[in-house]
Amino acid sequence: MTTPTLDSNIPIRRASGNIIERKYLEELRKKNKAVAMVGFSARHRHLTPFDDPNIEIWGLNRLHQQKWFTRTNRMFQLHPIKYLQKCVGLSAGDRDHYEWLTQKHDFPIYCQKAYPEFPSAVKYPIWNMRRKYGDFYTSTLAYMMAMALDEGFNHIELYGYDMEADTEYKYQRDSAEYFIGLAEGMGVEVFLPSNSSLIKGGLGMYAYETTEVGYRQLLEGRIIQLQNQKDNAGTEYNHILAQELLLEDLVKTYPELQEELDKVREEKPMRAGKINVITGAQEEVHECVKLFDAHYNALGVEIESGGEDGTPKE
């Protein structure tokens, strides 16, 4: 299998959208208290500045198993220990991860508690975070962001995070973007790869650069609508199956119900066909989302920049 070529020239942008020169970003790391938070998205995780000693690296969950994840200052594993122990029997990767947690490391691993089973475990200060920043935590990244803000980090870089609307991680996106906005509002600068899906609206500044009304959001809404239709169709199909099983049993005693059983059997493939049609529609909409994203990323947004820090000219 051919290993995909990784683009190391992907621009870095501020959360506000402006592209920033790499050399200026490196200078900011020297001046500021900087941290890079790393996730799993293969689109830009390779841009993580592992070789820059002026920035801390924070990872999470099973990132330690990735060969490209070459150093870390802190790790976060916030799933409860009973869940982790239950996962041990699911895969070799889960077993390896649990064994790794039971070993001593030269960096802290933030957990729900300082579990004695995990020598490097440190209790995450959840109540302090909730008191200061509320309860909007739908991902580990949100907890990491809260801790960085609490400890006075004024420079945050995010790599390996997308949380796209058509993935299993979509429900995690809102709190991640909330904490990015909170950080910016507190005067903390947040930087992301330009191809990250986080903090990315339409095709530019509405009215000034585009009159798009959120076509991608319409597609996302259609995905939700189709899923609701599919759920309802599945319920109807299960109802038909239950009817068929009941009638098959009853017809043995009441032969006159055979006609009703035949009607149910005729209706069953129609119900199954409805599910297949909706599934096909879902696949088409997902393809539209992929095409839209590809088109958007190919277009890019032309930023009128006045310098290497990405600040536009008046």
ChimeraX commands (.cxc) that place a marker at each C-alpha (Angstrom):
marker #1 position 0.00,0.00,0.00 radius 0.5
marker #1 position 1.37,3.43,-0.96 radius 0.5
marker #1 position 1.89,5.88,1.89 radius 0.5
marker #1 position 0.14,9.19,1.12 radius 0.5
marker #1 position 2.39,12.23,0.69 radius 0.5
marker #1 position 1.97,14.68,3.55 radius 0.5
marker #1 position 1.86,18.35,2.64 radius 0.5
marker #1 position 4.10,20.25,5.05 radius 0.5
marker #1 position 3.29,23.57,3.36 radius 0.5
marker #1 position -0.30,23.83,4.56 radius 0.5
marker #1 position -0.66,27.41,5.83 radius 0.5
marker #1 position -1.43,28.15,9.47 radius 0.5
marker #1 position -4.24,30.59,10.25 radius 0.5
marker #1 position -5.48,32.43,13.26 radius 0.5
marker #1 position -8.87,31.31,14.50 radius 0.5
marker #1 position -10.13,34.62,13.13 radius 0.5
marker #1 position -9.09,33.51,9.65 radius 0.5
marker #1 position -5.90,35.40,8.76 radius 0.5
marker #1 position -2.94,33.38,7.45 radius 0.5
marker #1 position 0.22,33.78,9.52 radius 0.5
marker #1 position 3.80,33.25,8.37 radius 0.5
marker #1 position 5.54,30.24,9.93 radius 0.5
marker #1 position 8.60,32.24,10.98 radius 0.5
marker #1 position 6.41,34.76,12.79 radius 0.5
marker #1 position 4.55,31.91,14.51 radius 0.5
marker #1 position 7.87,30.52,15.72 radius 0.5
marker #1 position 8.78,33.92,17.15 radius 0.5
marker #1 position 5.46,34.10,18.98 radius 0.5
marker #1 position 6.17,30.73,20.60 radius 0.5
marker #1 position 9.39,32.15,22.05 radius 0.5
marker #1 position 7.62,35.18,23.51 radius 0.5
marker #1 position 4.48,33.51,24.79 radius 0.5
marker #1 position 3.40,30.63,26.99 radius 0.5
marker #1 position 2.55,28.27,24.17 radius 0.5
marker #1 position 0.91,24.86,23.89 radius 0.5
marker #1 position 0.02,22.64,20.93 radius 0.5
marker #1 position -2.94,20.29,21.44 radius 0.5
marker #1 position -2.87,17.25,19.19 radius 0.5
marker #1 position -5.65,15.05,17.87 radius 0.5
marker #1 position -5.94,12.21,15.37 radius 0.5
marker #1 position -7.00,13.84,12.08 radius 0.5
marker #1 position -4.54,12.79,9.39 radius 0.5
marker #1 position -5.22,15.95,7.37 radius 0.5
marker #1 position -2.85,18.10,9.43 radius 0.5
marker #1 position -1.61,16.30,12.57 radius 0.5
marker #1 position 1.81,16.01,10.89 radius 0.5
marker #1 position 2.18,19.80,11.20 radius 0.5
marker #1 position 2.54,19.53,14.99 radius 0.5
marker #1 position 5.78,21.36,16.00 radius 0.5
marker #1 position 7.34,18.44,17.88 radius 0.5
marker #1 position 10.85,19.81,17.21 radius 0.5
marker #1 position 10.19,23.26,18.65 radius 0.5
marker #1 position 11.27,23.37,22.34 radius 0.5
marker #1 position 9.38,26.64,22.84 radius 0.5
marker #1 position 5.98,24.99,22.87 radius 0.5
marker #1 position 4.42,22.31,25.06 radius 0.5
marker #1 position 2.76,19.32,23.41 radius 0.5
marker #1 position -0.44,17.92,24.87 radius 0.5
marker #1 position -1.91,14.63,23.63 radius 0.5
marker #1 position -4.86,12.44,24.47 radius 0.5
marker #1 position -6.16,8.88,24.63 radius 0.5
marker #1 position -4.22,6.46,22.43 radius 0.5
marker #1 position -2.01,8.96,20.61 radius 0.5
marker #1 position 1.04,7.37,22.25 radius 0.5
marker #1 position 0.53,4.41,19.89 radius 0.5
marker #1 position 1.13,6.60,16.82 radius 0.5
marker #1 position 4.70,6.53,15.49 radius 0.5
marker #1 position 4.50,10.17,14.39 radius 0.5
marker #1 position 3.63,11.29,17.95 radius 0.5
marker #1 position 7.24,11.76,19.01 radius 0.5
marker #1 position 7.00,13.74,22.25 radius 0.5
marker #1 position 4.51,15.02,24.82 radius 0.5
marker #1 position 4.46,17.11,27.97 radius 0.5
marker #1 position 1.03,16.00,29.16 radius 0.5
marker #1 position -1.53,13.37,28.24 radius 0.5
marker #1 position -5.26,13.28,28.87 radius 0.5
marker #1 position -7.33,10.11,29.37 radius 0.5
marker #1 position -10.60,11.23,30.90 radius 0.5
marker #1 position -12.69,8.11,30.37 radius 0.5
marker #1 position -13.56,6.36,33.67 radius 0.5
marker #1 position -11.31,3.47,34.64 radius 0.5
marker #1 position -14.17,0.96,34.51 radius 0.5
marker #1 position -14.73,1.87,30.87 radius 0.5
marker #1 position -11.02,1.47,30.12 radius 0.5
marker #1 position -10.94,-1.91,31.85 radius 0.5
marker #1 position -13.98,-3.03,29.90 radius 0.5
marker #1 position -12.30,-2.01,26.63 radius 0.5
marker #1 position -9.28,-4.23,27.37 radius 0.5
marker #1 position -11.10,-7.23,25.96 radius 0.5
marker #1 position -12.18,-5.48,22.77 radius 0.5
marker #1 position -8.92,-5.18,20.85 radius 0.5
marker #1 position -5.14,-5.49,21.05 radius 0.5
marker #1 position -4.91,-1.71,20.78 radius 0.5
marker #1 position -7.09,-1.24,23.85 radius 0.5
marker #1 position -5.06,-3.78,25.80 radius 0.5
marker #1 position -1.84,-2.03,24.81 radius 0.5
marker #1 position -3.30,1.31,25.86 radius 0.5
marker #1 position -4.34,0.02,29.27 radius 0.5
marker #1 position -0.93,-1.55,29.84 radius 0.5
marker #1 position 0.67,1.78,28.87 radius 0.5
marker #1 position -1.47,3.54,31.48 radius 0.5
marker #1 position -0.22,1.14,34.18 radius 0.5
marker #1 position 3.39,2.14,33.46 radius 0.5
marker #1 position 5.30,5.07,34.98 radius 0.5
marker #1 position 5.95,8.01,32.63 radius 0.5
marker #1 position 7.90,11.24,32.93 radius 0.5
marker #1 position 4.79,13.32,32.20 radius 0.5
marker #1 position 1.38,13.53,33.89 radius 0.5
marker #1 position -1.68,11.74,32.52 radius 0.5
marker #1 position -4.82,13.64,33.50 radius 0.5
marker #1 position -7.63,11.30,34.53 radius 0.5
marker #1 position -10.92,11.57,36.40 radius 0.5
marker #1 position -9.06,10.44,39.51 radius 0.5
marker #1 position -5.46,9.76,40.53 radius 0.5
marker #1 position -6.03,6.05,40.01 radius 0.5
marker #1 position -3.48,3.95,41.93 radius 0.5
marker #1 position -3.50,1.54,38.96 radius 0.5
marker #1 position -1.96,4.30,36.83 radius 0.5
marker #1 position 1.32,5.59,38.38 radius 0.5
marker #1 position 1.37,8.79,36.32 radius 0.5
marker #1 position -2.31,9.62,36.75 radius 0.5
marker #1 position -3.16,13.10,38.05 radius 0.5
marker #1 position -6.71,14.07,38.93 radius 0.5
marker #1 position -8.17,16.53,36.46 radius 0.5
marker #1 position -9.46,19.56,38.44 radius 0.5
marker #1 position -12.97,19.21,37.10 radius 0.5
marker #1 position -14.78,21.23,39.77 radius 0.5
marker #1 position -12.44,24.17,39.41 radius 0.5
marker #1 position -12.90,24.08,35.63 radius 0.5
marker #1 position -16.69,23.89,35.94 radius 0.5
marker #1 position -16.77,26.75,38.43 radius 0.5
marker #1 position -14.73,28.99,36.12 radius 0.5
marker #1 position -15.79,27.91,32.63 radius 0.5
marker #1 position -19.15,26.17,32.99 radius 0.5
marker #1 position -20.31,22.70,31.98 radius 0.5
marker #1 position -20.03,22.78,28.17 radius 0.5
marker #1 position -17.62,19.86,27.69 radius 0.5
marker #1 position -18.38,17.48,24.82 radius 0.5
marker #1 position -14.81,16.45,24.01 radius 0.5
marker #1 position -11.43,15.95,25.64 radius 0.5
marker #1 position -10.20,18.98,23.69 radius 0.5
marker #1 position -12.63,21.19,25.62 radius 0.5
marker #1 position -11.14,20.00,28.93 radius 0.5
marker #1 position -7.64,20.61,27.59 radius 0.5
marker #1 position -8.57,24.12,26.46 radius 0.5
marker #1 position -10.08,24.92,29.88 radius 0.5
marker #1 position -6.89,23.82,31.65 radius 0.5
marker #1 position -4.70,25.86,29.31 radius 0.5
marker #1 position -6.79,28.98,29.95 radius 0.5
marker #1 position -6.71,28.36,33.70 radius 0.5
marker #1 position -2.92,28.02,33.73 radius 0.5
marker #1 position -2.34,31.22,31.80 radius 0.5
marker #1 position -1.33,29.88,28.40 radius 0.5
marker #1 position -1.75,32.77,25.98 radius 0.5
marker #1 position -0.84,30.93,22.76 radius 0.5
marker #1 position -2.69,27.76,21.66 radius 0.5
marker #1 position -2.15,25.74,18.50 radius 0.5
marker #1 position -4.52,22.95,17.43 radius 0.5
marker #1 position -3.48,20.08,15.16 radius 0.5
marker #1 position -5.34,16.90,14.25 radius 0.5
marker #1 position -8.82,18.22,15.05 radius 0.5
marker #1 position -11.67,18.51,12.53 radius 0.5
marker #1 position -14.85,17.17,14.16 radius 0.5
marker #1 position -16.62,17.40,10.83 radius 0.5
marker #1 position -20.41,17.44,10.59 radius 0.5
marker #1 position -20.59,14.14,8.70 radius 0.5
marker #1 position -18.47,12.16,11.17 radius 0.5
marker #1 position -19.03,10.48,14.53 radius 0.5
marker #1 position -17.25,13.40,16.19 radius 0.5
marker #1 position -19.71,16.08,15.03 radius 0.5
marker #1 position -21.35,16.33,18.47 radius 0.5
marker #1 position -17.96,17.33,19.94 radius 0.5
marker #1 position -17.51,20.31,17.68 radius 0.5
marker #1 position -19.69,22.91,19.41 radius 0.5
marker #1 position -17.85,22.96,22.73 radius 0.5
marker #1 position -14.47,22.93,20.97 radius 0.5
marker #1 position -15.43,26.02,18.99 radius 0.5
marker #1 position -16.95,27.59,22.10 radius 0.5
marker #1 position -13.64,27.28,23.96 radius 0.5
marker #1 position -11.73,28.62,20.97 radius 0.5
marker #1 position -14.00,31.68,20.99 radius 0.5
marker #1 position -13.70,31.98,24.77 radius 0.5
marker #1 position -9.91,31.86,24.50 radius 0.5
marker #1 position -9.86,34.56,21.82 radius 0.5
marker #1 position -12.18,36.68,23.94 radius 0.5
marker #1 position -9.75,36.35,26.85 radius 0.5
marker #1 position -6.92,37.63,24.66 radius 0.5
marker #1 position -5.42,34.19,23.96 radius 0.5
marker #1 position -4.34,33.64,20.37 radius 0.5
marker #1 position -5.48,30.38,18.78 radius 0.5
marker #1 position -3.90,29.00,15.62 radius 0.5
marker #1 position -5.02,26.16,13.34 radius 0.5
marker #1 position -4.02,24.65,9.99 radius 0.5
marker #1 position -5.89,26.39,7.18 radius 0.5
marker #1 position -7.50,23.10,6.14 radius 0.5
marker #1 position -8.93,22.37,9.58 radius 0.5
marker #1 position -12.73,22.28,9.61 radius 0.5
marker #1 position -12.92,24.03,12.98 radius 0.5
marker #1 position -13.97,27.70,13.03 radius 0.5
marker #1 position -14.70,27.69,9.33 radius 0.5
marker #1 position -17.84,29.28,7.99 radius 0.5
marker #1 position -18.80,29.69,4.38 radius 0.5
marker #1 position -16.68,30.82,1.45 radius 0.5
marker #1 position -15.56,34.04,3.07 radius 0.5
marker #1 position -16.91,37.07,4.91 radius 0.5
marker #1 position -20.63,37.25,4.30 radius 0.5
marker #1 position -21.73,40.18,2.12 radius 0.5
marker #1 position -18.14,41.43,1.66 radius 0.5
marker #1 position -16.61,38.34,0.06 radius 0.5
marker #1 position -19.58,36.08,-0.64 radius 0.5
marker #1 position -23.36,36.02,-0.71 radius 0.5
marker #1 position -23.49,32.30,0.04 radius 0.5
marker #1 position -26.24,31.47,2.55 radius 0.5
marker #1 position -24.67,28.37,3.98 radius 0.5
marker #1 position -25.09,25.64,1.40 radius 0.5
marker #1 position -23.04,23.25,3.53 radius 0.5
marker #1 position -25.38,23.88,6.46 radius 0.5
marker #1 position -28.30,23.03,4.19 radius 0.5
marker #1 position -26.59,19.74,3.36 radius 0.5
marker #1 position -26.00,19.07,7.04 radius 0.5
marker #1 position -29.67,19.72,7.71 radius 0.5
marker #1 position -30.61,17.31,4.91 radius 0.5
marker #1 position -28.39,14.64,6.49 radius 0.5
marker #1 position -30.24,15.01,9.79 radius 0.5
marker #1 position -33.59,14.97,8.01 radius 0.5
marker #1 position -32.74,11.79,6.11 radius 0.5
marker #1 position -31.52,10.07,9.27 radius 0.5
marker #1 position -34.83,10.86,10.96 radius 0.5
marker #1 position -36.67,9.43,7.96 radius 0.5
marker #1 position -34.49,6.33,8.05 radius 0.5
marker #1 position -35.14,5.84,11.76 radius 0.5
marker #1 position -38.88,6.07,11.16 radius 0.5
marker #1 position -38.65,3.68,8.20 radius 0.5
marker #1 position -36.69,1.25,10.35 radius 0.5
marker #1 position -39.38,1.39,13.04 radius 0.5
marker #1 position -42.05,0.69,10.42 radius 0.5
marker #1 position -40.06,-2.25,9.05 radius 0.5
marker #1 position -39.57,-3.73,12.51 radius 0.5
marker #1 position -43.31,-3.36,13.08 radius 0.5
marker #1 position -44.01,-5.34,9.89 radius 0.5
marker #1 position -41.57,-8.05,11.00 radius 0.5
marker #1 position -43.30,-8.30,14.35 radius 0.5
marker #1 position -46.67,-8.55,12.63 radius 0.5
marker #1 position -45.38,-11.29,10.36 radius 0.5
marker #1 position -44.04,-13.34,13.26 radius 0.5
marker #1 position -47.28,-12.95,15.20 radius 0.5
marker #1 position -49.47,-13.91,12.23 radius 0.5
marker #1 position -47.28,-16.87,11.37 radius 0.5
marker #1 position -47.95,-18.18,14.86 radius 0.5
marker #1 position -51.67,-17.32,14.85 radius 0.5
marker #1 position -52.39,-18.76,11.40 radius 0.5
marker #1 position -51.65,-22.22,12.74 radius 0.5
marker #1 position -54.73,-21.92,14.93 radius 0.5
marker #1 position -56.76,-19.50,12.81 radius 0.5
marker #1 position -56.25,-20.38,9.10 radius 0.5
marker #1 position -58.56,-17.52,8.10 radius 0.5
marker #1 position -55.70,-15.10,8.96 radius 0.5
marker #1 position -53.61,-16.41,6.03 radius 0.5
marker #1 position -54.84,-13.61,3.77 radius 0.5
marker #1 position -53.72,-11.01,6.33 radius 0.5
marker #1 position -50.34,-12.74,6.59 radius 0.5
marker #1 position -49.95,-12.63,2.81 radius 0.5
marker #1 position -50.63,-8.87,2.81 radius 0.5
marker #1 position -47.97,-8.32,5.45 radius 0.5
marker #1 position -45.45,-10.37,3.47 radius 0.5
marker #1 position -46.20,-8.32,0.35 radius 0.5
marker #1 position -45.64,-5.12,2.27 radius 0.5
marker #1 position -42.33,-6.21,3.87 radius 0.5
marker #1 position -40.09,-5.76,0.78 radius 0.5
marker #1 position -41.66,-2.35,0.16 radius 0.5
marker #1 position -40.68,-1.27,3.66 radius 0.5
marker #1 position -37.17,-2.63,3.21 radius 0.5
marker #1 position -36.93,-0.85,-0.15 radius 0.5
marker #1 position -37.81,2.45,1.51 radius 0.5
marker #1 position -34.86,2.07,3.88 radius 0.5
marker #1 position -32.56,1.33,0.92 radius 0.5
marker #1 position -33.78,4.42,-0.95 radius 0.5
marker #1 position -33.13,6.65,2.07 radius 0.5
marker #1 position -29.69,5.08,2.55 radius 0.5
marker #1 position -28.86,5.86,-1.07 radius 0.5
marker #1 position -29.99,9.45,-0.60 radius 0.5
marker #1 position -27.79,9.73,2.49 radius 0.5
marker #1 position -24.77,8.53,0.54 radius 0.5
marker #1 position -25.45,11.10,-2.20 radius 0.5
marker #1 position -25.68,13.96,0.31 radius 0.5
marker #1 position -22.46,12.83,2.01 radius 0.5
marker #1 position -20.77,12.89,-1.40 radius 0.5
marker #1 position -22.11,16.41,-1.95 radius 0.5
marker #1 position -20.57,17.47,1.36 radius 0.5
marker #1 position -17.21,15.99,0.33 radius 0.5
marker #1 position -17.36,17.75,-3.05 radius 0.5
marker #1 position -18.32,21.04,-1.43 radius 0.5
marker #1 position -15.44,20.78,1.06 radius 0.5
marker #1 position -12.99,19.87,-1.68 radius 0.5
marker #1 position -14.15,22.85,-3.75 radius 0.5
marker #1 position -13.93,25.17,-0.76 radius 0.5
marker #1 position -10.42,24.01,0.16 radius 0.5
marker #1 position -9.30,24.37,-3.45 radius 0.5
marker #1 position -10.66,27.92,-3.65 radius 0.5
marker #1 position -9.19,29.17,-0.39 radius 0.5
marker #1 position -9.81,32.73,0.74 radius 0.5
marker #1 position -7.60,35.54,-0.50 radius 0.5
marker #1 position -6.57,37.60,2.53 radius 0.5
marker #1 position -5.29,41.13,2.05 radius 0.5
marker #1 position -2.29,40.99,4.39 radius 0.5
marker #1 position -0.07,43.80,5.55 radius 0.5
marker #1 position 2.68,41.68,7.09 radius 0.5
marker #1 position 3.96,38.35,8.29 radius 0.5
marker #1 position 1.63,38.45,11.31 radius 0.5
marker #1 position -1.40,38.26,8.99 radius 0.5
marker #1 position -2.84,41.66,10.02 radius 0.5
marker #1 position -4.70,43.19,7.02 radius 0.5
marker #1 position -3.82,46.62,5.69 radius 0.5
marker #1 position -6.38,49.37,5.97 radius 0.5
marker link #1:1,2 radius 0.2
marker link #1:2,3 radius 0.2
marker link #1:3,4 radius 0.2
marker link #1:4,5 radius 0.2
marker link #1:5,6 radius 0.2
marker link #1:6,7 radius 0.2
marker link #1:7,8 radius 0.2
marker link #1:8,9 radius 0.2
marker link #1:9,10 radius 0.2
marker link #1:10,11 radius 0.2
marker link #1:11,12 radius 0.2
marker link #1:12,13 radius 0.2
marker link #1:13,14 radius 0.2
marker link #1:14,15 radius 0.2
marker link #1:15,16 radius 0.2
marker link #1:16,17 radius 0.2
marker link #1:17,18 radius 0.2
marker link #1:18,19 radius 0.2
marker link #1:19,20 radius 0.2
marker link #1:20,21 radius 0.2
marker link #1:21,22 radius 0.2
marker link #1:22,23 radius 0.2
marker link #1:23,24 radius 0.2
marker link #1:24,25 radius 0.2
marker link #1:25,26 radius 0.2
marker link #1:26,27 radius 0.2
marker link #1:27,28 radius 0.2
marker link #1:28,29 radius 0.2
marker link #1:29,30 radius 0.2
marker link #1:30,31 radius 0.2
marker link #1:31,32 radius 0.2
marker link #1:32,33 radius 0.2
marker link #1:33,34 radius 0.2
marker link #1:34,35 radius 0.2
marker link #1:35,36 radius 0.2
marker link #1:36,37 radius 0.2
marker link #1:37,38 radius 0.2
marker link #1:38,39 radius 0.2
marker link #1:39,40 radius 0.2
marker link #1:40,41 radius 0.2
marker link #1:41,42 radius 0.2
marker link #1:42,43 radius 0.2
marker link #1:43,44 radius 0.2
marker link #1:44,45 radius 0.2
marker link #1:45,46 radius 0.2
marker link #1:46,47 radius 0.2
marker link #1:47,48 radius 0.2
marker link #1:48,49 radius 0.2
marker link #1:49,50 radius 0.2
marker link #1:50,51 radius 0.2
marker link #1:51,52 radius 0.2
marker link #1:52,53 radius 0.2
marker link #1:53,54 radius 0.2
marker link #1:54,55 radius 0.2
marker link #1:55,56 radius 0.2
marker link #1:56,57 radius 0.2
marker link #1:57,58 radius 0.2
marker link #1:58,59 radius 0.2
marker link #1:59,60 radius 0.2
marker link #1:60,61 radius 0.2
marker link #1:61,62 radius 0.2
marker link #1:62,63 radius 0.2
marker link #1:63,64 radius 0.2
marker link #1:64,65 radius 0.2
marker link #1:65,66 radius 0.2
marker link #1:66,67 radius 0.2
marker link #1:67,68 radius 0.2
marker link #1:68,69 radius 0.2
marker link #1:69,70 radius 0.2
marker link #1:70,71 radius 0.2
marker link #1:71,72 radius 0.2
marker link #1:72,73 radius 0.2
marker link #1:73,74 radius 0.2
marker link #1:74,75 radius 0.2
marker link #1:75,76 radius 0.2
marker link #1:76,77 radius 0.2
marker link #1:77,78 radius 0.2
marker link #1:78,79 radius 0.2
marker link #1:79,80 radius 0.2
marker link #1:80,81 radius 0.2
marker link #1:81,82 radius 0.2
marker link #1:82,83 radius 0.2
marker link #1:83,84 radius 0.2
marker link #1:84,85 radius 0.2
marker link #1:85,86 radius 0.2
marker link #1:86,87 radius 0.2
marker link #1:87,88 radius 0.2
marker link #1:88,89 radius 0.2
marker link #1:89,90 radius 0.2
marker link #1:90,91 radius 0.2
marker link #1:91,92 radius 0.2
marker link #1:92,93 radius 0.2
marker link #1:93,94 radius 0.2
marker link #1:94,95 radius 0.2
marker link #1:95,96 radius 0.2
marker link #1:96,97 radius 0.2
marker link #1:97,98 radius 0.2
marker link #1:98,99 radius 0.2
marker link #1:99,100 radius 0.2
marker link #1:100,101 radius 0.2
marker link #1:101,102 radius 0.2
marker link #1:102,103 radius 0.2
marker link #1:103,104 radius 0.2
marker link #1:104,105 radius 0.2
marker link #1:105,106 radius 0.2
marker link #1:106,107 radius 0.2
marker link #1:107,108 radius 0.2
marker link #1:108,109 radius 0.2
marker link #1:109,110 radius 0.2
marker link #1:110,111 radius 0.2
marker link #1:111,112 radius 0.2
marker link #1:112,113 radius 0.2
marker link #1:113,114 radius 0.2
marker link #1:114,115 radius 0.2
marker link #1:115,116 radius 0.2
marker link #1:116,117 radius 0.2
marker link #1:117,118 radius 0.2
marker link #1:118,119 radius 0.2
marker link #1:119,120 radius 0.2
marker link #1:120,121 radius 0.2
marker link #1:121,122 radius 0.2
marker link #1:122,123 radius 0.2
marker link #1:123,124 radius 0.2
marker link #1:124,125 radius 0.2
marker link #1:125,126 radius 0.2
marker link #1:126,127 radius 0.2
marker link #1:127,128 radius 0.2
marker link #1:128,129 radius 0.2
marker link #1:129,130 radius 0.2
marker link #1:130,131 radius 0.2
marker link #1:131,132 radius 0.2
marker link #1:132,133 radius 0.2
marker link #1:133,134 radius 0.2
marker link #1:134,135 radius 0.2
marker link #1:135,136 radius 0.2
marker link #1:136,137 radius 0.2
marker link #1:137,138 radius 0.2
marker link #1:138,139 radius 0.2
marker link #1:139,140 radius 0.2
marker link #1:140,141 radius 0.2
marker link #1:141,142 radius 0.2
marker link #1:142,143 radius 0.2
marker link #1:143,144 radius 0.2
marker link #1:144,145 radius 0.2
marker link #1:145,146 radius 0.2
marker link #1:146,147 radius 0.2
marker link #1:147,148 radius 0.2
marker link #1:148,149 radius 0.2
marker link #1:149,150 radius 0.2
marker link #1:150,151 radius 0.2
marker link #1:151,152 radius 0.2
marker link #1:152,153 radius 0.2
marker link #1:153,154 radius 0.2
marker link #1:154,155 radius 0.2
marker link #1:155,156 radius 0.2
marker link #1:156,157 radius 0.2
marker link #1:157,158 radius 0.2
marker link #1:158,159 radius 0.2
marker link #1:159,160 radius 0.2
marker link #1:160,161 radius 0.2
marker link #1:161,162 radius 0.2
marker link #1:162,163 radius 0.2
marker link #1:163,164 radius 0.2
marker link #1:164,165 radius 0.2
marker link #1:165,166 radius 0.2
marker link #1:166,167 radius 0.2
marker link #1:167,168 radius 0.2
marker link #1:168,169 radius 0.2
marker link #1:169,170 radius 0.2
marker link #1:170,171 radius 0.2
marker link #1:171,172 radius 0.2
marker link #1:172,173 radius 0.2
marker link #1:173,174 radius 0.2
marker link #1:174,175 radius 0.2
marker link #1:175,176 radius 0.2
marker link #1:176,177 radius 0.2
marker link #1:177,178 radius 0.2
marker link #1:178,179 radius 0.2
marker link #1:179,180 radius 0.2
marker link #1:180,181 radius 0.2
marker link #1:181,182 radius 0.2
marker link #1:182,183 radius 0.2
marker link #1:183,184 radius 0.2
marker link #1:184,185 radius 0.2
marker link #1:185,186 radius 0.2
marker link #1:186,187 radius 0.2
marker link #1:187,188 radius 0.2
marker link #1:188,189 radius 0.2
marker link #1:189,190 radius 0.2
marker link #1:190,191 radius 0.2
marker link #1:191,192 radius 0.2
marker link #1:192,193 radius 0.2
marker link #1:193,194 radius 0.2
marker link #1:194,195 radius 0.2
marker link #1:195,196 radius 0.2
marker link #1:196,197 radius 0.2
marker link #1:197,198 radius 0.2
marker link #1:198,199 radius 0.2
marker link #1:199,200 radius 0.2
marker link #1:200,201 radius 0.2
marker link #1:201,202 radius 0.2
marker link #1:202,203 radius 0.2
marker link #1:203,204 radius 0.2
marker link #1:204,205 radius 0.2
marker link #1:205,206 radius 0.2
marker link #1:206,207 radius 0.2
marker link #1:207,208 radius 0.2
marker link #1:208,209 radius 0.2
marker link #1:209,210 radius 0.2
marker link #1:210,211 radius 0.2
marker link #1:211,212 radius 0.2
marker link #1:212,213 radius 0.2
marker link #1:213,214 radius 0.2
marker link #1:214,215 radius 0.2
marker link #1:215,216 radius 0.2
marker link #1:216,217 radius 0.2
marker link #1:217,218 radius 0.2
marker link #1:218,219 radius 0.2
marker link #1:219,220 radius 0.2
marker link #1:220,221 radius 0.2
marker link #1:221,222 radius 0.2
marker link #1:222,223 radius 0.2
marker link #1:223,224 radius 0.2
marker link #1:224,225 radius 0.2
marker link #1:225,226 radius 0.2
marker link #1:226,227 radius 0.2
marker link #1:227,228 radius 0.2
marker link #1:228,229 radius 0.2
marker link #1:229,230 radius 0.2
marker link #1:230,231 radius 0.2
marker link #1:231,232 radius 0.2
marker link #1:232,233 radius 0.2
marker link #1:233,234 radius 0.2
marker link #1:234,235 radius 0.2
marker link #1:235,236 radius 0.2
marker link #1:236,237 radius 0.2
marker link #1:237,238 radius 0.2
marker link #1:238,239 radius 0.2
marker link #1:239,240 radius 0.2
marker link #1:240,241 radius 0.2
marker link #1:241,242 radius 0.2
marker link #1:242,243 radius 0.2
marker link #1:243,244 radius 0.2
marker link #1:244,245 radius 0.2
marker link #1:245,246 radius 0.2
marker link #1:246,247 radius 0.2
marker link #1:247,248 radius 0.2
marker link #1:248,249 radius 0.2
marker link #1:249,250 radius 0.2
marker link #1:250,251 radius 0.2
marker link #1:251,252 radius 0.2
marker link #1:252,253 radius 0.2
marker link #1:253,254 radius 0.2
marker link #1:254,255 radius 0.2
marker link #1:255,256 radius 0.2
marker link #1:256,257 radius 0.2
marker link #1:257,258 radius 0.2
marker link #1:258,259 radius 0.2
marker link #1:259,260 radius 0.2
marker link #1:260,261 radius 0.2
marker link #1:261,262 radius 0.2
marker link #1:262,263 radius 0.2
marker link #1:263,264 radius 0.2
marker link #1:264,265 radius 0.2
marker link #1:265,266 radius 0.2
marker link #1:266,267 radius 0.2
marker link #1:267,268 radius 0.2
marker link #1:268,269 radius 0.2
marker link #1:269,270 radius 0.2
marker link #1:270,271 radius 0.2
marker link #1:271,272 radius 0.2
marker link #1:272,273 radius 0.2
marker link #1:273,274 radius 0.2
marker link #1:274,275 radius 0.2
marker link #1:275,276 radius 0.2
marker link #1:276,277 radius 0.2
marker link #1:277,278 radius 0.2
marker link #1:278,279 radius 0.2
marker link #1:279,280 radius 0.2
marker link #1:280,281 radius 0.2
marker link #1:281,282 radius 0.2
marker link #1:282,283 radius 0.2
marker link #1:283,284 radius 0.2
marker link #1:284,285 radius 0.2
marker link #1:285,286 radius 0.2
marker link #1:286,287 radius 0.2
marker link #1:287,288 radius 0.2
marker link #1:288,289 radius 0.2
marker link #1:289,290 radius 0.2
marker link #1:290,291 radius 0.2
marker link #1:291,292 radius 0.2
marker link #1:292,293 radius 0.2
marker link #1:293,294 radius 0.2
marker link #1:294,295 radius 0.2
marker link #1:295,296 radius 0.2
marker link #1:296,297 radius 0.2
marker link #1:297,298 radius 0.2
marker link #1:298,299 radius 0.2
marker link #1:299,300 radius 0.2
marker link #1:300,301 radius 0.2
marker link #1:301,302 radius 0.2
marker link #1:302,303 radius 0.2
marker link #1:303,304 radius 0.2
marker link #1:304,305 radius 0.2
marker link #1:305,306 radius 0.2
marker link #1:306,307 radius 0.2
marker link #1:307,308 radius 0.2
marker link #1:308,309 radius 0.2
marker link #1:309,310 radius 0.2
marker link #1:310,311 radius 0.2
marker link #1:311,312 radius 0.2
marker link #1:312,313 radius 0.2
marker link #1:313,314 radius 0.2
view
